[in-house]
Amino acid sequence: MNLQVYKNRGKEYVRIVESYRDPKTKKPKIRVIQSFGSKEKLLAENPQAIEELQAKVEKMKQEKVQQEAKKISERLHDFLHASEPSHVQHGAVLKNYGYELYRMLWKELALDYFFDYRQKRDSNIQFRTKVPVALMTFSRLLFPDSKLSTFEGKERFAHGFPCELEQLYRSLSFLSSQKENLEKHLNKQMDKKINRNLAVAFYDVTTYYFESVMADDIKSLAIQKTIK
């Protein structure tokens, strides 16, 4: 959402616009939220009009963020009341709800659609790969462990993941084959939701190193570049 000053037939006009992506064409577009007419007339009536309108836009942005936060809170509330107890221990109901935040992100990034589409298009797998992949994803974020331990701990989540251990392992091969497609899909989804500047990219290589008492050409070259 931005305050836009644009020209039409040689005159400047002021309006508030919002960027969005057309669901059919998938192309970026803008929608007009509010028009204020001629810039010249606005400034004639109030020399501080542009600054005040800019402040109004910032306030609208903050309200939108608050509305989104309220929606998330309501979704969590509905989730907590709709979920069935995963298990009971010593008379107390134990559930894991933390993954629901990740499940929201999963839905926002349309990953169910991605795995359903790619599975149907690129494989003859019969079970739903999105189920074990989601289980492994959420478990990796919250309870990183082996695939066997991930499978054995699937009941700790408030919502079930109906899958077998074999399906976790089979999903890994499918996931590997879809690496490039998945990266492209996630990049497109992020572009829809975040105004990113990809002119410059930063990456961290500080975890790469070698230790050896033996010299060779590669290490000698690396040392020479470091000295320079």
N, CA, C and O of each residue as an XYZ file, in Angstrom:
912
protein
N       0.851     -1.177      0.000
C       0.000      0.000      0.000
C       0.897      1.241      0.000
O       1.771      1.392      0.853
N       0.659      2.133     -0.983
C       1.522      3.296     -1.120
C       0.728      4.512     -1.591
O      -0.331      4.394     -2.209
N       1.277      5.678     -1.278
C       0.730      6.923     -1.805
C       1.383      7.170     -3.159
O       2.608      7.235     -3.259
N       0.567      7.308     -4.196
C       1.093      7.424     -5.555
C       0.705      8.774     -6.164
O      -0.451      9.193     -6.111
N       1.700      9.435     -6.739
C       1.474     10.653     -7.515
C       1.722     10.289     -8.970
O       2.837      9.908     -9.328
N       0.713     10.401     -9.806
C       0.846      9.994    -11.209
C       0.372     11.108    -12.127
O      -0.379     11.997    -11.724
N       0.825     11.036    -13.361
C       0.480     12.066    -14.340
C      -0.591     11.560    -15.301
O      -0.589     10.396    -15.701
N      -1.487     12.445    -15.654
C      -2.524     12.155    -16.639
C      -2.793     13.424    -17.432
O      -3.295     14.414    -16.899
N      -2.447     13.375    -18.726
C      -2.620     14.539    -19.604
C      -1.908     15.780    -19.075
O      -2.428     16.896    -19.099
N      -0.695     15.526    -18.599
C       0.146     16.633    -18.165
C      -0.103     17.133    -16.766
O       0.627     18.005    -16.294
N      -1.122     16.607    -16.073
C      -1.417     17.046    -14.711
C      -1.122     15.908    -13.728
O      -1.213     14.732    -14.078
N      -0.766     16.279    -12.492
C      -0.442     15.294    -11.458
C      -1.656     15.058    -10.553
O      -2.357     15.988    -10.155
N      -1.872     13.772    -10.245
C      -2.983     13.378     -9.378
C      -2.444     12.490     -8.258
O      -1.381     11.881     -8.373
N      -3.202     12.438     -7.188
C      -2.763     11.707     -6.001
C      -3.776     10.624     -5.661
O      -4.985     10.848     -5.723
N      -3.268      9.438     -5.299
C      -4.154      8.346     -4.897
C      -3.391      7.349     -4.047
O      -2.160      7.312     -4.063
N      -4.131      6.548     -3.309
C      -3.547      5.451     -2.542
C      -3.790      4.165     -3.320
O      -4.923      3.872     -3.702
N      -2.724      3.395     -3.556
C      -2.838      2.160     -4.331
C      -2.254      0.993     -3.548
O      -1.479      1.174     -2.609
N      -2.644     -0.197     -3.957
C      -2.156     -1.422     -3.325
C      -1.777     -2.409     -4.411
O      -2.526     -2.602     -5.368
N      -0.619     -3.036     -4.269
C      -0.161     -4.036     -5.238
C      -0.772     -5.388     -4.927
O      -0.970     -5.739     -3.764
N      -1.069     -6.147     -5.974
C      -1.554     -7.515     -5.807
C      -1.235     -8.297     -7.072
O      -0.861     -7.714     -8.090
N      -1.381     -9.599     -7.012
C      -1.126    -10.453     -8.175
C      -2.437    -11.023     -8.679
O      -3.181    -11.645     -7.920
N      -2.722    -10.818     -9.942
C      -3.962    -11.296    -10.536
C      -4.029    -12.820    -10.449
O      -3.125    -13.496    -10.942
N      -5.081    -13.382     -9.832
C      -5.159    -14.837     -9.653
C      -5.259    -15.620    -10.956
O      -4.938    -16.808    -10.988
N      -5.699    -14.975    -12.026
C      -5.836    -15.673    -13.312
C      -4.574    -15.550    -14.166
O      -4.023    -16.550    -14.625
N      -4.129    -14.318    -14.371
C      -2.963    -14.099    -15.226
C      -1.644    -14.274    -14.482
O      -0.597    -14.444    -15.107
N      -1.690    -14.234    -13.128
C      -0.503    -14.337    -12.277
C       0.442    -13.141    -12.445
O       1.600    -13.190    -12.029
N      -0.065    -12.074    -13.056
C       0.767    -10.894    -13.259
C       0.504     -9.855    -12.166
O      -0.618     -9.743    -11.674
N       1.546     -9.090    -11.784
C       1.351     -8.061    -10.745
C       0.494     -6.913    -11.261
O       0.668     -6.467    -12.395
N      -0.432     -6.432    -10.431
C      -1.286     -5.312    -10.774
C      -1.437     -4.421     -9.552
O      -0.965     -4.750     -8.464
N      -2.104     -3.284     -9.748
C      -2.399     -2.412     -8.612
C      -3.892     -2.116     -8.584
O      -4.546     -2.035     -9.624
N      -4.413     -1.957     -7.380
C      -5.806     -1.546     -7.223
C      -5.831     -0.209     -6.490
O      -5.021      0.043     -5.598
N      -6.764      0.632     -6.879
C      -6.882      1.951     -6.270
C      -7.722      1.846     -4.997
O      -8.867      1.396     -5.039
N      -7.157      2.258     -3.881
C      -7.859      2.247     -2.601
C      -8.667      3.526     -2.417
O      -9.818      3.491     -1.982
N      -8.040      4.667     -2.758
C      -8.719      5.955     -2.595
C      -8.042      7.002     -3.473
O      -6.814      7.074     -3.526
N      -8.842      7.811     -4.159
C      -8.314      8.883     -5.011
C      -8.574     10.238     -4.359
O      -9.592     10.446     -3.700
N      -7.621     11.157     -4.563
C      -7.738     12.479     -3.939
C      -7.727     13.614     -4.960
O      -7.718     14.785     -4.583
N      -7.726     13.278     -6.233
C      -7.792     14.303     -7.267
C      -6.471     14.979     -7.542
O      -5.404     14.397     -7.347
N      -6.554     16.210     -7.995
C      -5.385     16.967     -8.433
C      -4.432     17.294     -7.285
O      -4.849     17.749     -6.220
N      -3.151     17.053     -7.526
C      -2.135     17.387     -6.532
C      -2.071     18.898     -6.326
O      -1.929     19.380     -5.202
N      -2.179     19.626     -7.418
C      -2.120     21.090     -7.347
C      -3.235     21.639     -6.477
O      -3.014     22.539     -5.667
N      -4.434     21.096     -6.645
C      -5.573     21.559     -5.859
C      -5.418     21.182     -4.383
O      -5.743     21.966     -3.492
N      -4.917     19.973     -4.143
C      -4.696     19.519     -2.764
C      -3.735     20.456     -2.036
O      -3.997     20.872     -0.908
N      -2.624     20.784     -2.690
C      -1.613     21.634     -2.058
C      -2.098     23.069     -1.905
O      -1.693     23.782     -0.987
N      -2.967     23.476     -2.812
C      -3.520     24.829     -2.697
C      -4.407     24.944     -1.466
O      -4.404     25.969     -0.784
N      -5.159     23.897     -1.185
C      -6.051     23.890     -0.022
C      -5.292     23.619      1.267
O      -5.640     24.136      2.329
N      -4.228     22.784      1.157
C      -3.465     22.422      2.348
C      -2.025     22.096      1.941
O      -1.780     21.029      1.379
N      -1.074     22.987      2.212
C       0.324     22.759      1.810
C       0.931     21.484      2.406
O       1.915     20.964      1.880
N       0.353     20.981      3.492
C       0.862     19.768      4.142
C       0.090     18.517      3.718
O       0.206     17.470      4.355
N      -0.688     18.624      2.658
C      -1.585     17.528      2.271
C      -0.831     16.228      1.981
O      -1.249     15.157      2.420
N       0.273     16.321      1.246
C       1.024     15.111      0.873
C       1.587     14.430      2.118
O       1.500     13.209      2.251
N       2.159     15.208      3.023
C       2.710     14.628      4.256
C       1.614     13.981      5.093
O       1.815     12.907      5.662
N       0.461     14.628      5.170
C      -0.650     14.082      5.951
C      -1.197     12.801      5.319
O      -1.553     11.854      6.019
N      -1.256     12.788      4.002
C      -1.730     11.581      3.316
C      -0.730     10.431      3.484
O      -1.122      9.271      3.612
N       0.561     10.766      3.481
C       1.582      9.739      3.694
C       1.452      9.150      5.092
O       1.597      7.942      5.278
N       1.178     10.003      6.073
C       0.961      9.530      7.443
C      -0.283      8.646      7.506
O      -0.319      7.661      8.244
N      -1.295      9.006      6.727
C      -2.520      8.206      6.670
C      -2.227      6.821      6.108
O      -2.746      5.823      6.607
N      -1.401      6.759      5.075
C      -1.029      5.473      4.474
C      -0.296      4.600      5.486
O      -0.565      3.404      5.592
N       0.628      5.200      6.226
C       1.370      4.433      7.237
C       0.420      3.881      8.299
O       0.578      2.750      8.757
N      -0.561      4.687      8.682
C      -1.547      4.227      9.657
C      -2.372      3.069      9.099
O      -2.673      2.113      9.814
N      -2.736      3.157      7.821
C      -3.493      2.086      7.170
C      -2.679      0.799      7.113
O      -3.220     -0.295      7.274
N      -1.376      0.937      6.883
C      -0.499     -0.231      6.864
C      -0.477     -0.912      8.228
O      -0.564     -2.137      8.323
N      -0.360     -0.111      9.280
C      -0.335     -0.650     10.637
C      -1.647     -1.353     10.969
O      -1.652     -2.418     11.586
N      -2.754     -0.752     10.558
C      -4.063     -1.370     10.798
C      -4.193     -2.692     10.058
O      -4.790     -3.640     10.566
N      -3.631     -2.749      8.859
C      -3.684     -3.991      8.087
C      -2.887     -5.087      8.780
O      -3.318     -6.239      8.837
N      -1.709     -4.717      9.310
C      -0.896     -5.690     10.047
C      -1.655     -6.199     11.267
O      -1.627     -7.394     11.564
N      -2.333     -5.297     11.973
C      -3.113     -5.687     13.143
C      -4.269     -6.602     12.764
O      -4.589     -7.539     13.495
N      -4.897     -6.331     11.623
C      -5.985     -7.186     11.151
C      -5.489     -8.581     10.815
O      -6.151     -9.573     11.119
N      -4.299     -8.656     10.177
C      -3.727     -9.962      9.853
C      -3.386    -10.727     11.127
O      -3.600    -11.936     11.212
N      -2.851    -10.009     12.120
C      -2.523    -10.655     13.392
C      -3.803    -11.169     14.068
O      -3.806    -12.241     14.673
N      -4.883    -10.395     13.959
C      -6.156    -10.815     14.541
C      -6.680    -12.071     13.846
O      -7.215    -12.967     14.499
N      -6.528    -12.135     12.527
C      -6.961    -13.313     11.776
C      -6.198    -14.548     12.223
O      -6.779    -15.619     12.400
N      -4.876    -14.389     12.406
C      -4.059    -15.519     12.861
C      -4.499    -15.969     14.244
O      -4.595    -17.166     14.516
N      -4.766    -15.003     15.119
C      -5.226    -15.326     16.471
C      -6.551    -16.086     16.436
O      -6.745    -17.045     17.183
N      -7.454    -15.654     15.569
C      -8.745    -16.330     15.440
C      -8.587    -17.736     14.890
O      -9.269    -18.665     15.323
N      -7.672    -17.884     13.924
C      -7.423    -19.216     13.360
C      -6.854    -20.158     14.415
O      -7.221    -21.332     14.474
N      -5.951    -19.632     15.251
C      -5.395    -20.448     16.335
C      -6.485    -20.830     17.335
O      -6.530    -21.960     17.822
N      -7.354    -19.879     17.629
C      -8.443    -20.139     18.569
C      -9.349    -21.243     18.026
O      -9.709    -22.168     18.754
N      -9.717    -21.146     16.749
C     -10.563    -22.168     16.130
C      -9.863    -23.520     16.113
O     -10.482    -24.561     16.336
N      -8.552    -23.483     15.842
C      -7.780    -24.725     15.797
C      -7.761    -25.426     17.152
O      -7.941    -26.641     17.238
N      -7.540    -24.641     18.211
C      -7.471    -25.218     19.547
C      -8.797    -25.856     19.951
O      -8.812    -26.896     20.609
N      -9.909    -25.235     19.560
C     -11.209    -25.758     19.948
C     -11.656    -26.916     19.061
O     -12.479    -27.737     19.468
N     -11.108    -26.978     17.841
C     -11.519    -28.041     16.920
C     -10.672    -29.304     17.071
O     -11.100    -30.388     16.675
N      -9.471    -29.169     17.643
C      -8.557    -30.306     17.735
C      -9.011    -31.304     18.792
O      -9.521    -30.926     19.847
N      -8.817    -32.580     18.490
C      -9.086    -33.638     19.454
C      -7.822    -33.912     20.242
O      -6.727    -33.764     19.700
N      -7.935    -34.310     21.510
C      -6.742    -34.639     22.306
C      -5.918    -35.731     21.637
O      -6.470    -36.743     21.207
N      -4.609    -35.539     21.545
C      -3.756    -36.541     20.913
C      -3.524    -37.725     21.847
O      -3.527    -38.869     21.393
N      -3.324    -37.480     23.131
C      -3.232    -38.571     24.092
C      -3.328    -37.989     25.506
O      -3.209    -36.780     25.703
N      -3.544    -38.861     26.470
C      -3.694    -38.429     27.857
C      -2.652    -39.132     28.707
O      -2.439    -40.338     28.576
N      -2.010    -38.377     29.572
C      -0.995    -38.948     30.446
C      -1.220    -38.446     31.863
O      -1.242    -37.239     32.104
N      -1.391    -39.395     32.820
C      -1.613    -39.057     34.227
C      -2.810    -38.121     34.383
O      -2.799    -37.230     35.232
N      -3.834    -38.322     33.566
C      -5.053    -37.536     33.676
C      -4.996    -36.183     33.008
O      -6.000    -35.471     32.978
N      -3.831    -35.801     32.463
C      -3.694    -34.498     31.808
C      -3.632    -34.677     30.297
O      -2.929    -35.558     29.800
N      -4.362    -33.846     29.573
C      -4.355    -33.901     28.114
C      -3.097    -33.216     27.594
O      -2.843    -32.054     27.909
N      -2.307    -33.941     26.791
C      -1.071    -33.398     26.233
C      -1.234    -33.235     24.726
O      -1.522    -34.199     24.016
N      -1.048    -32.017     24.248
C      -1.138    -31.747     22.817
C       0.047    -30.884     22.406
O       0.601    -30.145     23.219
N       0.418    -30.983     21.173
C       1.408    -30.065     20.627
C       0.712    -29.164     19.618
O       0.240    -29.621     18.577
N       0.655    -27.874     19.945
C       0.009    -26.905     19.067
C       1.013    -25.995     18.361
O       0.653    -25.242     17.456
N       2.266    -26.072     18.780
C       3.265    -25.162     18.227
C       3.399    -25.251     16.723
O       3.683    -24.256     16.058
N       3.195    -26.439     16.188
C       3.385    -26.618     14.754
C       2.294    -25.942     13.937
O       2.442    -25.798     12.723
N       1.190    -25.521     14.577
C       0.104    -24.889     13.837
C       0.583    -23.619     13.123
O       0.094    -23.304     12.038
N       1.520    -22.896     13.710
C       2.080    -21.710     13.053
C       2.789    -22.097     11.765
O       2.680    -21.403     10.754
N       3.522    -23.219     11.808
C       4.182    -23.699     10.604
C       3.166    -24.230      9.596
O       3.355    -24.111      8.386
N       2.097    -24.812     10.107
C       1.058    -25.326      9.208
C       0.381    -24.170      8.464
O      -0.012    -24.319      7.307
N       0.247    -23.020      9.130
C      -0.300    -21.837      8.461
C       0.619    -21.392      7.325
O       0.157    -21.063      6.233
N       1.921    -21.387      7.594
C       2.879    -21.018      6.553
C       2.842    -22.018      5.407
O       2.951    -21.644      4.240
N       2.689    -23.294      5.750
C       2.584    -24.354      4.739
C       1.412    -24.065      3.796
O       1.534    -24.199      2.579
N       0.288    -23.670      4.371
C      -0.893    -23.371      3.568
C      -0.690    -22.087      2.761
O      -1.064    -22.017      1.590
N      -0.095    -21.069      3.398
C       0.138    -19.803      2.705
C       1.028    -19.999      1.485
O       0.880    -19.291      0.489
N       1.948    -20.952      1.554
C       2.870    -21.212      0.451
C       2.334    -22.249     -0.536
O       3.042    -22.677     -1.448
N       1.066    -22.651     -0.342
C       0.382    -23.568     -1.277
C       1.167    -24.853     -1.503
O       1.278    -25.326     -2.635
N       1.711    -25.419     -0.427
C       2.524    -26.625     -0.569
C       1.681    -27.878     -0.763
O       2.139    -28.827     -1.400
N       0.459    -27.906     -0.231
C      -0.430    -29.036     -0.511
C      -0.697    -29.130     -2.006
O      -0.649    -30.211     -2.592
N      -0.979    -27.989     -2.612
C      -1.226    -27.950     -4.058
C       0.007    -28.414     -4.822
O      -0.101    -29.192     -5.769
N       1.185    -27.934     -4.409
C       2.417    -28.287     -5.113
C       2.630    -29.800     -5.121
O       2.866    -30.392     -6.174
N       2.546    -30.425     -3.939
C       2.823    -31.854     -3.867
C       1.741    -32.683     -4.568
O       2.056    -33.691     -5.198
N       0.490    -32.279     -4.469
C      -0.575    -32.996     -5.186
C      -0.362    -32.918     -6.691
O      -0.484    -33.919     -7.396
N      -0.041    -31.718     -7.178
C       0.132    -31.516     -8.619
C       1.349    -32.274     -9.138
O       1.267    -32.982    -10.142
N       2.476    -32.121     -8.449
C       3.697    -32.762     -8.909
C       3.644    -34.278     -8.782
O       4.195    -34.987     -9.623
N       2.996    -34.775     -7.758
C       2.863    -36.223     -7.596
C       2.056    -36.811     -8.749
O       2.427    -37.840     -9.314
N       0.959    -36.156     -9.090
C       0.112    -36.636    -10.184
C       0.817    -36.527    -11.520
O       0.643    -37.382    -12.389
N       1.610    -35.484    -11.691
C       2.269    -35.221    -12.975
C       3.529    -36.051    -13.176
O       3.782    -36.544    -14.276
N       4.321    -36.206    -12.115
C       5.676    -36.748    -12.272
C       5.911    -38.116    -11.650
O       7.033    -38.621    -11.703
N       4.885    -38.737    -11.059
C       5.128    -40.037    -10.420
C       3.885    -40.915    -10.491
O       2.805    -40.464    -10.871
N       4.066    -42.179    -10.115
C       2.939    -43.101    -10.014
C       2.701    -43.522     -8.564
O       2.104    -44.565     -8.300
N       3.177    -42.695     -7.631
C       2.989    -42.960     -6.202
C       1.506    -42.875     -5.865
O       0.818    -41.963     -6.324
N       1.015    -43.804     -5.081
C      -0.413    -43.876     -4.763
C      -0.769    -43.137     -3.477
O      -1.849    -42.553     -3.389
N       0.109    -43.148     -2.479
C      -0.199    -42.461     -1.229
C       0.057    -40.966     -1.386
O       0.764    -40.554     -2.305
N      -0.513    -40.146     -0.494
C      -0.370    -38.691     -0.562
C       0.979    -38.271      0.021
O       1.165    -38.283      1.238
N       1.900    -37.907     -0.833
C       3.246    -37.555     -0.376
C       3.254    -36.337      0.530
O       4.148    -36.189      1.363
N       2.268    -35.466      0.377
C       2.250    -34.243      1.185
C       2.122    -34.546      2.678
O       2.549    -33.746      3.511
N       1.537    -35.700      3.021
C       1.347    -36.031      4.438
C       2.679    -36.354      5.116
O       3.019    -35.705      6.105
N       3.449    -37.333      4.624
C       4.735    -37.592      5.282
C       5.735    -36.444      5.135
O       6.550    -36.220      6.030
N       5.680    -35.716      4.014
C       6.598    -34.579      3.849
C       6.282    -33.486      4.865
O       7.192    -32.889      5.439
N       4.999    -33.222      5.087
C       4.607    -32.231      6.094
C       5.037    -32.689      7.482
O       5.547    -31.894      8.272
N       4.833    -33.966      7.776
C       5.240    -34.510      9.075
C       6.737    -34.333      9.283
O       7.168    -33.897     10.350
N       7.531    -34.668      8.276
C       8.982    -34.537      8.398
C       9.395    -33.073      8.526
O      10.337    -32.756      9.252
N       8.703    -32.187      7.830
C       9.026    -30.766      7.885
C       8.772    -30.187      9.268
O       9.641    -29.532      9.844
N       7.570    -30.432      9.802
C       7.225    -29.888     11.112
C       8.084    -30.509     12.211
O       8.496    -29.828     13.150
N       8.348    -31.804     12.084
C       9.168    -32.486     13.087
C      10.604    -31.985     13.051
O      11.251    -31.846     14.088
N      11.094    -31.715     11.844
C      12.459    -31.213     11.713
C      12.600    -29.852     12.381
O      13.641    -29.547     12.965
N      11.566    -29.044     12.298
C      11.593    -27.710     12.896
C      11.473    -27.752     14.416
O      12.101    -26.960     15.118
N      10.655    -28.688     14.921
C      10.341    -28.710     16.347
C      11.052    -29.821     17.118
O      11.462    -29.625     18.262
N      11.199    -30.992     16.484
C      11.802    -32.158     17.161
C      12.784    -32.851     16.225
O      12.538    -33.992     15.832
N      13.892    -32.201     15.854
C      14.820    -32.810     14.892
C      15.364    -34.142     15.385
O      15.950    -34.226     16.465
N      15.164    -35.178     14.583
C      15.592    -36.516     14.958
C      15.607    -37.382     13.711
O      15.423    -36.881     12.602
N      15.824    -38.669     13.887
C      15.847    -39.589     12.756
C      14.458    -39.745     12.163
O      13.469    -39.342     12.777
N      14.377    -40.324     10.979
C      13.086    -40.563     10.330
C      12.255    -41.554     11.144
O      11.034    -41.423     11.233
N      12.915    -42.537     11.731
C      12.195    -43.498     12.561
C      11.583    -42.812     13.781
O      10.414    -43.030     14.099
N      12.370    -41.984     14.460
C      11.856    -41.263     15.628
C      10.760    -40.281     15.227
O       9.803    -40.077     15.974
N      10.897    -39.674     14.051
C       9.859    -38.767     13.547
C       8.552    -39.512     13.375
O       7.493    -39.023     13.768
N       8.629    -40.696     12.788
C       7.419    -41.501     12.585
C       6.814    -41.938     13.915
O       5.599    -41.879     14.105
N       7.665    -42.372     14.824
C       7.181    -42.856     16.110
C       6.561    -41.722     16.940
O       5.729    -41.978     17.810
N       6.961    -40.484     16.676
C       6.440    -39.354     17.447
C       5.324    -38.593     16.758
O       4.963    -37.501     17.196
N       4.769    -39.146     15.688
C       3.762    -38.399     14.909
C       2.474    -38.162     15.695
O       1.733    -37.229     15.384
N       2.190    -38.989     16.709
C       0.939    -38.846     17.468
C       0.970    -37.672     18.442
O      -0.054    -37.324     19.030
N       2.148    -37.058     18.612
C       2.217    -35.936     19.557
C       1.580    -34.669     18.993
O       1.305    -33.729     19.740
N       1.342    -34.637     17.680
C       0.724    -33.475     17.072
C      -0.785    -33.530     17.235
O      -1.385    -34.605     17.197
N      -1.398    -32.357     17.417
C      -2.839    -32.294     17.656
C      -3.638    -32.808     16.467
O      -4.666    -33.462     16.641
N      -3.164    -32.510     15.252
C      -3.790    -33.066     14.059
C      -2.983    -34.265     13.587
O      -1.753    -34.253     13.653
N      -3.664    -35.294     13.114
C      -2.988    -36.521     12.744
C      -2.264    -36.455     11.406
O      -2.587    -35.631     10.551
N      -1.287    -37.329     11.238
C      -0.570    -37.506      9.978
C      -0.678    -38.983      9.584
O       0.223    -39.765      9.884
N      -1.763    -39.369      8.922
C      -1.974    -40.775      8.578
C      -1.018    -41.264      7.491
O      -1.283    -41.106      6.300
N       0.087    -41.855      7.914
C       1.063    -42.388      6.959
C       1.848    -43.504      7.618
O       1.793    -43.681      8.834
N       2.586    -44.261      6.801
C       3.404    -45.360      7.287
C       4.881    -44.987      7.200
O       5.259    -44.068      6.474
N       5.705    -45.711      7.947
C       7.142    -45.433      7.962
C       7.737    -45.552      6.565
O       8.562    -44.729      6.167
N       7.321    -46.573      5.821
C       7.834    -46.772      4.465
C       7.551    -45.549      3.581
O       8.347    -45.197      2.710
N       6.405    -44.915      3.824
C       6.034    -43.760      3.011
C       6.937    -42.562      3.289
O       7.170    -41.752      2.393
N       7.446    -42.435      4.506
C       8.412    -41.386      4.801
C       9.658    -41.557      3.943
O      10.150    -40.602      3.342
N      10.165    -42.802      3.897
C      11.382    -43.061      3.131
C      11.150    -42.893      1.633
O      12.004    -42.353      0.930
N      10.003    -43.351      1.142
C       9.699    -43.221     -0.286
C       9.508    -41.765     -0.681
O       9.818    -41.376     -1.807
N       9.000    -40.964      0.242
C       8.787    -39.545     -0.041
C      10.103    -38.801     -0.211
O      10.153    -37.788     -0.908
N      11.159    -39.287      0.410
C      12.457    -38.620      0.300
C      12.969    -38.630     -1.131
O      13.509    -37.631     -1.607
N      12.799    -39.764     -1.824
C      13.230    -39.853     -3.223
C      12.419    -38.905     -4.095
O      12.962    -38.221     -4.963
N      11.108    -38.872     -3.851
C      10.239    -37.977     -4.612
C      10.608    -36.525     -4.337
O      10.660    -35.704     -5.253
N      10.865    -36.215     -3.067
C      11.229    -34.861     -2.672
C      12.537    -34.444     -3.350
O      12.667    -33.308     -3.806
N      13.493    -35.354     -3.415
C      14.764    -35.068     -4.063
C      14.581    -34.773     -5.546
O      15.230    -33.881     -6.092
N      13.697    -35.523     -6.195
C      13.458    -35.326     -7.630
C      12.760    -33.996     -7.919
O      12.821    -33.495     -9.042
N      12.096    -33.424     -6.910
C      11.343    -32.186     -7.087
C      12.074    -30.964     -6.538
O      11.482    -29.893     -6.406
N      13.349    -31.120     -6.221
C      14.106    -30.031     -5.591
C      14.010    -28.728     -6.389
O      13.666    -27.686     -5.832
N      14.311    -28.782     -7.682
C      14.306    -27.561     -8.493
C      12.898    -26.998     -8.640
O      12.700    -25.787     -8.546
N      11.920    -27.872     -8.870
C      10.529    -27.409     -8.993
C      10.035    -26.783     -7.694
O       9.317    -25.783     -7.712
N      10.423    -27.376     -6.570
C      10.007    -26.851     -5.272
C      10.620    -25.479     -5.014
O       9.946    -24.585     -4.501
N      11.878    -25.308     -5.360
C      12.530    -24.014     -5.179
C      11.847    -22.941     -6.028
O      11.638    -21.820     -5.563
N      11.500    -23.280     -7.265
C      10.811    -22.325     -8.139
C       9.434    -21.978     -7.578
O       9.026    -20.816     -7.584
N       8.724    -22.994     -7.094
C       7.387    -22.769     -6.525
C       7.459    -21.840     -5.314
O       6.688    -20.887     -5.205
N       8.388    -22.128     -4.410
C       8.521    -21.306     -3.205
C       8.924    -19.875     -3.562
O       8.456    -18.917     -2.946
N       9.789    -19.741     -4.553
C      10.207    -18.403     -4.969
C       9.021    -17.607     -5.510
O       8.887    -16.421     -5.208
N       8.161    -18.243     -6.306
C       6.980    -17.572     -6.842
C       6.015    -17.183     -5.728
O       5.454    -16.087     -5.734
N       5.829    -18.090     -4.775
C       4.921    -17.800     -3.667
C       5.434    -16.641     -2.820
O       4.655    -15.797     -2.378
N       6.746    -16.602     -2.595
C       7.331    -15.515     -1.815
C       7.201    -14.195     -2.555
O       6.974    -13.156     -1.936
N       7.343    -14.225     -3.874
C       7.192    -13.006     -4.672
C       5.785    -12.434     -4.555
O       5.599    -11.218     -4.593
N       4.798    -13.310     -4.412
C       3.418    -12.852     -4.290
C       3.172    -12.140     -2.972
O       2.333    -11.243     -2.891
N       3.899    -12.537     -1.947
C       3.589    -12.081     -0.600
C       4.573    -11.058     -0.046
O       4.242    -10.314      0.877
N       5.789    -11.019     -0.609
C       6.812    -10.132     -0.062
C       7.428     -9.325     -1.200
O       7.793     -9.878     -2.238
N       7.538     -8.041     -1.000
C       8.166     -7.167     -1.984
C       9.675     -7.263     -1.809
O      10.266     -6.534     -1.013
N      10.293     -8.173     -2.563
C      11.716     -8.443     -2.396
C      12.556     -7.737     -3.454
O      12.122     -7.551     -4.591
N      13.752     -7.354     -3.062
C      14.728     -6.805     -4.001
C      15.812     -7.856     -4.202
O      16.624     -8.099     -3.309
N      15.821     -8.479     -5.383
C      16.770     -9.555     -5.654
C      17.978     -9.080     -6.450
O      18.704     -9.886     -7.032
N      18.190     -7.761     -6.472
C      19.344     -7.236     -7.210
C      20.655     -7.684     -6.571
O      21.664     -7.852     -7.255
N      20.631     -7.879     -5.238
C      21.818     -8.314     -4.517
C      21.450     -9.507     -3.647
O      20.412     -9.501     -2.986
N      22.299    -10.531     -3.646
C      22.055    -11.713     -2.817
C      23.251    -11.940     -1.901
O      24.395    -11.801     -2.332
N      22.998    -12.287     -0.648
C      24.050    -12.564      0.324
C      23.955    -14.024      0.760
O      22.858    -14.564      0.907
N      25.073    -14.641      0.961
C      25.070    -16.012      1.457
C      26.252    -16.223      2.404
O      27.280    -15.552      2.312
N      26.072    -17.165      3.303
C      27.044    -17.391      4.372
C      27.868    -18.641      4.054
O      27.306    -19.715      3.839
N      29.185    -18.508      4.023
C      30.051    -19.661      3.773
C      31.017    -19.892      4.938
O      32.028    -20.577      4.783
N      30.708    -19.328      6.086
C      31.650    -19.412      7.212
C      31.763    -20.817      7.793
O      32.687    -21.087      8.559
N      30.841    -21.720      7.445
C      30.917    -23.081      8.000
C      31.845    -23.982      7.174
O      32.080    -25.130      7.552
N      32.368    -23.481      6.064
C      33.244    -24.290      5.222
C      34.705    -24.036      5.600
O      35.161    -22.893      5.623
N      35.421    -25.103      5.890
C      36.821    -24.983      6.259
C      37.506    -26.328      6.067
O      36.834    -27.337      5.855
N      38.815    -26.356      6.138
C      39.545    -27.619      6.076
C      40.687    -27.579      7.079
O      41.208    -26.514      7.410
N      41.061    -28.744      7.549
C      42.188    -28.882      8.479
C      43.081    -30.006      7.975
O      42.612    -31.116      7.723
N      44.357    -29.718      7.829
C      45.275    -30.755      7.361
C      46.702    -30.278      7.549
O      46.981    -29.081      7.492
N      47.593    -31.213      7.770
C      49.020    -30.894      7.834
C      49.687    -31.165      6.496
O      50.867    -30.865      6.313
N      48.916    -31.743      5.541
C      49.446    -32.070      4.226
C      49.102    -30.954      3.246
O      47.969    -30.473      3.223
N      50.065    -30.546      2.445
C      49.843    -29.482      1.462
C      49.458    -30.078      0.110
O      49.930    -31.154     -0.256
N      48.610    -29.386     -0.622
C      48.323    -29.750     -2.009
C      47.996    -28.470     -2.769
O      47.992    -27.386     -2.186
N      47.724    -28.587     -4.057
C      47.536    -27.397     -4.900
C      46.336    -26.567     -4.468
O      46.407    -25.338     -4.453
N      45.219    -27.236     -4.111
C      43.999    -26.511     -3.747
C      44.215    -25.693     -2.484
O      43.828    -24.526     -2.420
N      44.839    -26.309     -1.471
C      45.058    -25.608     -0.213
C      46.068    -24.484     -0.376
O      45.926    -23.422      0.230
N      47.082    -24.715     -1.190
C      48.086    -23.678     -1.424
C      47.466    -22.473     -2.109
O      47.782    -21.330     -1.780
N      46.568    -22.738     -3.080
C      45.890    -21.652     -3.784
C      44.998    -20.869     -2.829
O      44.952    -19.640     -2.885
N      44.285    -21.581     -1.946
C      43.404    -20.918     -0.983
C      44.218    -20.042     -0.034
O      43.789    -18.940      0.311
N      45.380    -20.517      0.388
C      46.232    -19.744      1.297
C      46.757    -18.494      0.597
O      46.798    -17.415      1.189
N      47.161    -18.643     -0.678
C      47.678    -17.493     -1.429
C      46.610    -16.412     -1.575
O      46.909    -15.226     -1.430
N      45.348    -16.813     -1.865
C      44.271    -15.851     -2.012
C      43.971    -15.158     -0.686
O      43.652    -13.969     -0.650
N      44.079    -15.926      0.412
C      43.838    -15.347      1.743
C      44.901    -14.295      2.073
O      44.592    -13.240      2.627
N      46.158    -14.594      1.726
C      47.255    -13.670      1.999
C      47.099    -12.399      1.196
O      47.343    -11.304      1.702
N      46.684    -12.545     -0.084
C      46.493    -11.369     -0.933
C      45.380    -10.502     -0.430
O      45.085     -9.468     -1.028
